[in-house]
Amino acid sequence: MFWKKKSLKELLPSPVKAEHGEYSMILSARDKPAVLTPHLLHASLKAIEYAAAVDLGEIGTRNEQARIYGNLWPGEHYRLLAGLMLALQPKIVIEIGTSTGLSALCLKRYLPPDGKLVTFDIVPWRQYHDTLFRNEDFDEKLVQYVADLSVESKMRQYDELLQNAGLIFIDATHDGDLEKRILENFKKINFKNKVFFILDDIRVWTMIKMWREISLPKIDLTSFGHWSGTGLVEFC
Ligand SMILES: C[S@@+](CC[C@H](N)C(=O)[O-])C[C@H]1O[C@@H](n2cnc3c(N)ncnc32)[C@H](O)[C@@H]1O
């Protein structure tokens, strides 16, 4: 019968065919510890509208990875990132997890005129042989720091920068622990403005507990972001 309880073993391998699979689960909203605020709802709706309209085709000319994934929407998060930039107009944007630079290039492109993107990784961008970055991408609007902000003493070195952040995008290990530690650390920052967090992969098995436990206004924007989960949190 369709609804007969199946063991995990019976479900393996994946019951559907897909390009990429991750274990996940669905949960009722009844025990949700956070509520949607009008501000968060408005920001989300505006960002989705912008995401539908933007075209990241120019970034797609950098390489095959950027061409395939950059403009793929819904499904990938790049256009939603652009939409959030346009909706929120953050002056200082922090990215945790630079990698080959696709998200950083999208965020940079939609910075307000006086905006700045600071992207953090534990691996310098030049060590990625397939990086999308060119030397000239790094200027007064984009900088990379090699540091792990999940370590409080490291985070404190960037205290002044972080205090001025308006949007923080976490796209790093997706193990749920790193994200939890980063969020805990950031609770100690004296933010000067309203701050939103974007969290990648919130529907991936290892991330579910962390996402459910965030007791701040939040919304799951997966249908308009990354297929593996995109969450938006109104942090303060
Ligand atoms: C999924 S990739 C990021 C993808 C990128 N944001 C994009 O969309 O183009 C994850 C990156 O997180 C980095 N990373 C892992 N642990 C980290 C940490 N503690 N702090 C900062 N970056 C970390 C990895 O080195 C890797 O480059």
The ligand as a Gaussian input file, in Angstrom:
#p B3LYP/6-31G(d) Opt

LIG

0 1
 C       29.562000      25.167000      -0.820000
 S       31.059000      26.041000      -0.884000
 C       30.516000      27.707000      -1.050000
 C       29.871000      27.982000      -2.363000
 C       29.725000      29.421000      -2.706000
 N       29.076000      30.188000      -1.648000
 C       28.905000      29.585000      -3.967000
 O       27.652000      29.497000      -3.926000
 O       29.504000      29.808000      -5.029000
 C       31.601000      25.946000       0.758000
 C       32.866000      26.715000       1.086000
 O       32.892000      26.887000       2.507000
 C       34.229000      26.884000       2.926000
 N       34.279000      26.661000       4.368000
 C       34.262000      25.495000       5.058000
 N       34.346000      25.742000       6.374000
 C       34.397000      27.087000       6.519000
 C       34.506000      27.964000       7.640000
 N       34.556000      27.501000       8.892000
 N       34.541000      29.294000       7.416000
 C       34.490000      29.784000       6.150000
 N       34.398000      28.995000       5.054000
 C       34.361000      27.676000       5.244000
 C       34.863000      25.791000       2.075000
 O       36.273000      25.943000       2.062000
 C       34.184000      26.018000       0.740000
 O       34.962000      26.875000      -0.073000

